[in-house]
Amino acid sequence: MPMDTCPKCGGTDINEGLVVRRKTILYKSKNYKGLFGGLEFTTFACPNCGYVEFYVDGGELRKQLGK
């Protein structure tokens, strides 16, 4: 779900990126029953005010949850 307009300031110069760290940061649902697995975040940041949103792939999350 791409962010085209900043919900905080209304800016439209949105930058897409990733959360970066030496080890990968993943989202893992509390409802996921597997030992391994997780979803990488896609992030959108507004350079005008610094607002950031995080997203995971909804289709991949549904697969992990068996939906």
C-alpha positions as CSV (number, residue, x, y, z in Angstrom):
1,M,0.0,0.0,0.0
2,P,2.2,2.8,-1.2
3,M,1.9,6.2,0.5
4,D,1.4,9.0,-2.0
5,T,0.6,11.8,0.4
6,C,1.8,12.3,3.9
7,P,-1.1,12.0,6.4
8,K,0.7,14.3,8.8
9,C,1.7,17.3,6.7
10,G,0.1,16.6,3.3
11,G,3.5,16.6,1.5
12,T,3.8,14.6,-1.7
13,D,7.6,14.1,-1.9
14,I,7.4,10.7,-0.4
15,N,10.5,8.5,-0.2
16,E,10.3,4.6,-0.2
17,G,12.9,2.6,1.6
18,L,13.6,-0.3,4.0
19,V,14.4,-0.6,7.6
20,V,18.1,-1.5,7.7
21,R,20.1,-3.0,10.4
22,R,23.0,-5.5,10.6
23,K,20.5,-8.3,11.2
24,T,17.1,-8.2,9.5
25,I,14.2,-6.9,11.4
26,L,11.1,-8.9,10.5
27,Y,7.4,-8.8,11.4
28,K,6.1,-12.1,12.8
29,S,2.4,-12.4,13.7
30,K,1.6,-13.7,17.1
31,N,-0.9,-16.0,15.2
32,Y,1.9,-17.5,13.1
33,K,2.5,-21.1,14.2
34,G,5.8,-21.8,12.4
35,L,9.2,-21.6,14.0
36,F,10.7,-19.6,11.2
37,G,9.4,-16.9,8.9
38,G,8.7,-13.3,9.0
39,L,8.1,-10.4,6.6
40,E,10.4,-7.6,5.7
41,F,9.1,-4.1,6.1
42,T,8.7,-1.5,3.3
43,T,8.8,2.0,4.6
44,F,7.6,5.3,3.3
45,A,9.1,8.5,4.8
46,C,8.1,12.2,4.3
47,P,11.2,14.4,4.0
48,N,9.1,17.5,4.9
49,C,8.1,16.4,8.4
50,G,9.8,13.1,9.1
51,Y,6.6,11.0,9.3
52,V,7.3,7.3,8.6
53,E,4.9,4.4,7.9
54,F,5.8,0.7,7.8
55,Y,4.1,-1.9,5.6
56,V,4.4,-5.7,5.1
57,D,3.1,-7.6,2.0
58,G,-0.6,-8.4,2.9
59,G,-0.6,-11.4,0.5
60,E,2.5,-12.9,2.1
61,L,1.0,-12.4,5.6
62,R,-2.2,-14.2,4.6
63,K,-0.1,-17.1,3.3
64,Q,1.8,-17.4,6.6
65,L,-1.5,-17.3,8.5
66,G,-3.1,-19.9,6.2
67,K,-5.8,-17.5,4.9
